[in-house]
Amino acid sequence: MSGHCFHCHEPLPAGVDLTVAVDGQAQPVCCPGCQAVARLILDGHADYYRFRTAPAARPTAPPAADAWTAFDRPQAQAAFVQTLANGRASAGFVVEGLRCAACAWLIESHLAPIDGVHEVRVSPATGRVQLTWHPDAVHLSALLTALDALGYRPHPLPAEARQAAQRERQTALKRLLVAGLGMMQVSSFAFAFYVAGDGLEPTVRQFLRLVSMLVALPVLLYAGRPFFAGALRGLRHRRPGMDLPVGLALALAGGASVWVTFSGGQEVYFDSVVMFVFFLSVSRWFEADARARVRSVGEALAAALPASVPRLSAAGPHAVAVSELVPGDRVLVGSGAVVPADGVLVDGRTKVDEALLTGEAQPRPRQPRQALIAGSVNLGPPVTLQVQRTGAATQLSQISHLLERAQAERPPLALQADRLAQGFITLVLLAAAATAAYWWLAAPERWLAHTLAVLVVACPCALALATPTAFAAAAAGLARRGLLVTRGAALQGLARADTALFDKTGTLTAARAQIAATHSLDGQPAERHLAVAAALELGASHPYAQAFAPHATDLPADDRQTVPGAGVQGVVHGQRWRLGTPPFAGGADAAAAIAAPGPGSWVGLGDGGTLAALFRLHDPLRADAMDTLSGVRRRGRRICAELGFRLVRSRTCQASDSPTRARRSKRIGRFFGVTPQLRGIAVKGGAVKGCAVKGEP
C-alpha cells in the first residue's frame, strides 16, 4: 500500500493499520478521523476523490452533537446572519481545508439536499461558503454540523465586512464585464470601417457609427467612471495623477466621436475608447483582487478563534458564541482549546502555545493572574479565563489592523513612482497642449487625433498601476505562505537581504511530536503499551496526545482524569493506568528506570508505583527542510539555523542557545515589519532588512 494517507496524503505513522474501501480496494488512512470522514464522503460522494486536485485537510475530532447549537441563538446570529425576503436567512463563512473545485462540489452536493437549504455557494479561491436557508425548516447548527462532519470547519464572517468586500469585488467585476462586452461589440462594428475604408456606403457608415456610439457611451460613463472621478479628485487637491490624462483622453475621444457622428466627419474613436477603458479596468481589477486576498488573510486570522465557548455563570457553564462575550465574563478553556479572547488566568496552571502570535513553537507556562492571548492554545488542563478584551480590541485583531495599515502605507518604491508619475504627467499635459496648439494652426482637421495620441501613448499607466499592484500581489502571496508584511518598506528591503536566520522548532522541524522509541519495562509487547496510552489520550489535543493518536484501537478507557502538570490517568481493562511524567506514572520506580534509556523527552506509563513502559518523543524535521536550506544557499544567502541568534556588526551570524536572544531577535524582526508569524530574519550589516520564510502559518 502507499506510504501516504488516502484522504489527507500525510505520511502514514508507523504501526497504524487503518483502511477504507474504495472501488473494492483497501486504501490506507492515517488516523480514525480521516477514516470517518472518508467513509462519509464515499457514501454518496465518491466522485470527490476522482476530481480533487489537492489532498484534503486532516480532520480534527468529529463534532459533538451540540457543538454548534450556540449559533441557533438570535444573539449569536446578530453579528453575521442577514434576514432576507420570504423569511430566508443568509450567512457567510471562512472554511478550513477548502482547497480545490472538488471540495466545493463536495460541500454543495452534501448540503444542498438538506430540507430547508435554499442555496449553497462555495468559492475555492477565497475559501468561503455562502449559505441561504429557511430558519423555520432547518437550524443553522444542523448545517454547520454537517459541514464540520465533512472535515471543513466553518467560521462566521461579520455581515458588514462581508458585504463591503463583496460590493467592491462585484462592482469592479461588473465594470470589467461591461467594458469587455462593449469592446467586443464596438470592435466588430469598427472592423467594417477598417476593411471597406472609403468604399463603405454613407448610410451604412452612419448606421455603424450610431450603433457604436450607443454601445460605447454606457462603457464610457459606467466602466470609465472611476477614471473621471480620480481626475476630478486630483484637480481639486492640485495633485494631478494618472487618472487626469486618462480622463482627458477619454473625454476628448468620446466627445469628439459623438460630435462627428452627428455633424459629419472622417474619424470616430469609439473602438479606441472602449478598448482603453477595458485594459485599464483589467489592471484595476487585478489590484482590487490582490487587496481582497490580503483582507482574506485577516479573516483567516479571525477564524483561528473557536466558534463557541463555555461561559460560566451561577447556573453553570453554557455554550455561547465568541461574539457574545463581553469584558468581565468568565469562560472555561478546555485542554487543547483555543483561547477565545484576551484576558487573565484566574484559576489553574497551564502551558499555552502562542506560535500563531509570536512564532515561538515551545509552550509557555502560565499561572494565575498572568495574561492569556486570544488565538493561543491551552496545552494543559482546563482553566478559567476572565475576559478583558474581545473582538477588534484583542491582540489577534490588531494583526488584521496591521495588514490594513500595510495596504494603506505606500512603500518607498511606490512613493517614488508616484512622484515620477506626477512630474511626468505634468510634462504630458504640457506636450499635449503644445501639440494641440501646433496642429490647430498647421492643420485644424488633424489636431484632435495627434493630441489624443500624445495623451494615450505617453500616459504612465504601467508606472502608476503596476507598482501598487505588484506590492499588493506580493503581500498576498507571502501571506499565503505564512508571512504577514505590516510595512511596505520591509517588503522592498527583502530584496537586499543577504543572510537568512531560521528558528529550529516549528520552522525546520514539524512541531509535531512523534514516538521515536518505546522501552517496555514489564516484558509486555510495546504495541499493548501504545494502545493503552492511546486510549488514555483519546480526545485530547495537546501535542503529546497527538503523538499517541495513530496507535489508537478500540480499547476503551474509563474514568479518565487530567492531573495538572503531571499527565492523565484512567481505567483500561479494569486496571488503573497513569500516563505522563515518569515520576507521576512510576512513582519511586521512575528514577532508576530513566537513567538507562538516555537523553530525550520521555513519557512514562505505569500504575503510580511501577513503570510499565517509557516512550521517547521527538520533533522530526520537515520533509522540505533540507531542500529549503539548499535553495537559500543556491541564491547566495548565508544561513543561521539554531535555537537562538546574536546579531553582530561584522556581517556574520553567531549561533546561541539562548531562548532570550531568540525572542529578542523575533522582536527585532517584528519592529522592522515582519509580524507575527516569524519564520526567519534576514540581516545585513548588523541591521534587520527583511525576512526569509518557509513553512506553514
C-alpha positions, 0 to 999 in steps of 0.5 A: 500500500502507499506510504501516504494517507488516502484522504489527507496524503500525510505520511502514514505513522508507523504501526497504524493499520487503518483502511477504507474501501474504495472501488473494492480496494483497501486504501490506507488512512492515517488516523480514525478521523480521516477514516470517518470522514472518508467513509462519509464522503464515499457514501454518496460522494465518491466522485470527490476523490476522482476530481480533487486536485489537492489532498484534503485537510486532516480532520480534527475530532468529529463534532459533538452533537451540540457543538454548534447549537450556540449559533441557533441563538438570535444573539449569536446570529446578530453579528453575521446572519442577514434576514432576507425576503420570504423569511430566508436567512443568509450567512457567510463563512471562512472554511478550513481545508477548502482547497480545490473545485472538488471540495466545493462540489463536495460541500454543495452536493452534501448540503444542498439536499438538506430540507430547508437549504435554499442555496449553497455557494462555495468559492475555492479561491477565497475559501468561503461558503455562502449559505441561504436557508429557511430558519423555520425548516432547518437550524443553522447548527444542523448545517454547520454540523454537517459541514464540520462532519465533512472535515471543513470547519466553518467560521462566521464572517461579520455581515458588514465586512462581508458585504463591503468586500463583496460590493467592491469585488462585484462592482469592479467585476461588473465594470470589467464585464461591461467594458469587455462586452462593449469592446467586443461589440464596438470592435466588430462594428469598427472592423467594417470601417477598417476593411471597406475604408472609403468604399463603405456606403454613407448610410451604412457608415452612419448606421455603424457609427450610431450603433457604436456610439450607443454601445460605447457611451454606457462603457464610457460613463459606467466602466470609465467612471472611476477614471473621471472621478480620480481626475476630478479628485486630483484637480481639486487637491492640485495633485494631478495623477494618472487618472487626469490624462486618462480622463482627458483622453477619454473625454476628448475621444468620446466627445469628439466621436459623438460630435462627428457622428452627428455633424459629419466627419472622417474619424470616430474613436469609439473602438479606441475608447472602449478598448482603453477603458477595458485594459485599464479596468483589467489592471484595476481589477487585478489590484482590487483582487490582490487587496481582497486576498490580503483582507482574506488573510485577516479573516483567516486570522479571525477564524483561528478563534473557536466558534463557541465557548463555555461561559460560566455563570451561577447556573453553570457553564453554557455554550455561547458564541465568541461574539457574545462575550463581553469584558468581565465574563468568565469562560472555561478553556478546555485542554487543547482549546483555543483561547477565545479572547484576551484576558487573565488566568484566574484559576489553574496552571497551564502551558499555552502555545502562542506560535500563531502570535509570536512564532515561538513553537515551545509552550509557555507556562502560565499561572494565575493572574498572568495574561492569556492571548486570544488565538493561543492554545491551552496545552494543559488542563482546563482553566478559567479565563476572565475576559478583558478584551474581545473582538477588534480590541484583542491582540489577534485583531490588531494583526488584521489592523496591521495588514490594513495599515500595510495596504494603506502605507505606500512603500518607498518604491511606490512613493517614488513612482508616484512622484515620477508619475506626477512630474511626468504627467505634468510634462504630458499635459504640457506636450499635449497642449503644445501639440494641440496648439501646433496642429490647430494652426498647421492643420485644424482637421488633424489636431484632435487625433495627434493630441489624443495620441500624445495623451494615450501613448505617453500616459504612465499607466504601467508606472502608476498601476503596476507598482501598487499592484505588484506590492499588493500581489506580493503581500498576498502571496507571502501571506499565503505562505505564512508571512504577514508584511505590516510595512511596505518598506520591509517588503522592498528591503527583502530584496537586499537581504543577504543572510537568512536566520531560521528558528529550529522548532516549528520552522525546520522541524514539524512541531509535531511530536512523534514516538521515536522509541518505546522501552517496555519495562514489564516484558509486555509487547510495546504495541499493548503499551501504545494502545493503552496510552492511546486510549488514555489520550483519546480526545485530547489535543495537546501535542503529546496526545497527538503523538499517541493518536495513530496507535489508537484501537478500540480499547476503551478507557474509563474514568479518565482524569487530567492531573495538572502538570503531571499527565492523565490517568484512567481505567483500561481493562479494569486496571488503573493506568497513569500516563505522563511524567515518569515520576507521576506514572512510576512513582519511586520506580521512575528514577532508576528506570530513566537513567538507562534509556538516555537523553530525550523527552520521555513519557512514562506509563505505569500504575503510580508505583511501577513503570510499565513502559517509557516512550521517547518523543521527538520533533522530526524535521520537515520533509522540505527542510533540507531542500529549503536550506539548499535553495537559500544557499543556491541564491547566495544567502548565508544561513543561521539555523539554531535555537537562538541568534546574536546579531553582530556588526561584522556581517556574520551570524553567531549561533546561541542557545539562548531562548532570550536572544531568540525572542529578542531577535523575533522582536527585532524582526517584528519592529522592522515589519515582519509580524507575527508569524516569524519564520526567519530574519534576514540581516545585513550589516548588523541591521534587520532588512527583511525576512526569509520564510518557509513553512506553514502559518 
